[in-house]
Amino acid sequence: MGILPVAAMLVLFGVLIAACSSDSDDGGNDGNGTDATEPADDGDGGDATEPADDGDGDGGSSGSGSATLTIGDESWTFGDVFCAFSQEETFLRSQSFTLSASGETAEGVRIELTAGILDEQEDGRYEGDGVSYAVSVDDVDNSENPTLSWVSLSGLFVEVDPVIQVDGKNVTADTTFQDHVTITADEIPGTLQATCP
């Protein structure tokens, strides 16, 4: 995969995820002090790969939660997790799921984790033909000359097995990442383990 398609998809995912996370300060409740949404988990082994839809159009869950991203032999932890589990929560027809979280490197550099599922058919799917996945971690203090920028994009042109798995409030990803600081073609294995609030 060349750098140009990767950059184009990063811009698209970045815009979509930024639009979602900008609404994360509403506390994720319906105004009555209760959570507005719950991810799909019917408790009887049903299909948790489809997004939850509570019909009220509120914008996802935010607050606490946690996430750990490991790429190669490096690992970062994140708090202040925001998740949106459906088109209604992301406010974008092509965005089926999004997660964002903030953290710091060991050196104190502020970083942001983003993960998203994009359905080009705008059906709110988490998998299948036309569904793509993005996971990235970036230096937010210095976007023009970052000290850290890892990106994973999957399913852009071909159908792939789901890279991001959503099971209730638990989110996992098992994929490979490219280092966008060194701009190499090497792909390094990585995993994401997150719990949405």
N, C-alpha and C positions, 0 to 999 in steps of 0.2 A: 504494500500500500504506500503510495507516494505521499510526500508531505503536503502537496496542494489539496488533495481530497480530504486529508486529515484536518488541515487548517479550516477548510470550508465547513466541515461538520462540527468542528469545535466552536466556530462562530455561531452556528445554528443552535447547538446545544447550549452554549453559554447564554445566548439571548433568552432561550426558553427557560432555563433554570433560573436566571436572574429575575425574570418576570415572576416566576413562582415564589422565589424566596423573598422578594420585596414585600410580599403580603404576609410574611411569617410573624409579624408583631401583633397579630390579632389575638394571640393566645390560643388559637385553635379551638375555641368553643363557640357555642351557639348563642351566647349572650345570657344564658341561664346558668353559667358555671359548669356546664357539662361539655364533654368532648363532642364535637360536631360530627366526627367521623371515626370509623374503625375500619381497618383493612379487612379484606375478605378472609374470613376464617370461620367456617360454620361449625367447627369443632367435631365434625363427623367424617373427616378425611376428604372433604369436598375439594374442588379445584381452587387452590389459593393463588393461581396464576392470573386470575381475572381481578380487576380492580373492584374495590367496594364502591357502592353508590348509594348514599343515603338520601339523595334527591334534594338536599337543601342548598347545594352549590357553594357551601362554605369552603374555605381555603386550607385544607390539610391540617397537619398536627405539628406543633412546635413546642419547645419548652426545654425538656431535659433530653433524655436519650443518650446514646453513646455510639461511637464508631471507631473501629481500628482498621487501618489500611496497611498492608504489608506488601512491599515490592522488593523482590530479591532479599537482601539481608537487612533492609531498612524497614522500620515500622513507625507509624504515627497514630496518636489517639486524638479523638475529636469529641467535643461536647456541643451543646446548643444545636441539636439536630432538628431540622425541619423536614417533614415528609408530606408529599401529596400523592394520593393513591388512585386518582382518576382524572379524567379530562375536566370534570367539574371543579375539582380541587386545584388543578394546575392552571385553570382558566384558559387552556389552550387545547384545541381539538386534536392536535397531533402529538401532544405530550401525555402519555398514559401514566407515567410515574416520575417523580423527582425526589431526590434527597440532597440536602446540603448541610454542611457542618463546618465549624471553625475549630482551629487548634493552633499549636505552635511547634516548631522544630526544637530540638535540644538546644540550639543556639538562640532561641527566642524569636525566630522569624515567624510572623503570622502567616498561616496557610489556610486554604479553604478546600474542602472536599466537595465534589459534586458528582452525582450519579443520576442517570436518566434513561428512560425507555421511551423511544419515539416510534409511533405507529403512522407510517406514511398514508395508510388507508383511512386514518382518523376514526377507527372503530374502538379505540381504548384498549387494544390488546397488549398483553405482556409478552407474547411470543407469536411466531409464525412468519410467513413471507411478508416482507416489507416492514418488519420490526427491527430496529437497531438499538444498540446499547452504547452508552458512554460513561466512563468513570475517569475522573481527573483529580489531581491535587496540584495546587498552584500557590506560589508565593504571592500574597496580596499586598505586600509592602512595596514591591518593586516589579511592576508588571512589564516594564520595558526591558529590564535586565534582570530577570528572575534568578534566584539561587536554586529554585526547585520548580519543576514543571513536568509531571508525568501524565500521560494520556493513554487511554484505551478506548478504541472505537471498534465495534463489531457489528456485523450484519448490514453493512452499508450497501452492498451490492448483491449479496447472496444470503439465503436463509441460513441461520445458525441456530444451534441449541441455545436456549436462554442463558445469557451470561449473567444477568442480574435476576436473582430469585427473590420473590417477595412471599413470605409465609407469615401471615398475620402481621405483627409489628417487626418481625425479624427480616432483615435484608442481607443477602450474601451475594458475593460475586467472585468468580474464579476466572481469571482472564490473563492477558499479557499486556504490558505497558511499554510505551516508547518514551525515551527521555527527550523532552523538547528543549532542554537547556543545551545539551550537546548535539542535538539534531542528528542522531544516528538511527539507522534502520534496525538496530538490535531490539528484540522483543524480550522483555524480562517478565517472568511469571509473577503474578500478584494475586492477593485475595482481599476481599472486603467483608467485614463482619460488623453489622450495625443493628441497633435496636431503636426503633422510632418511639417517640414519646406517646 
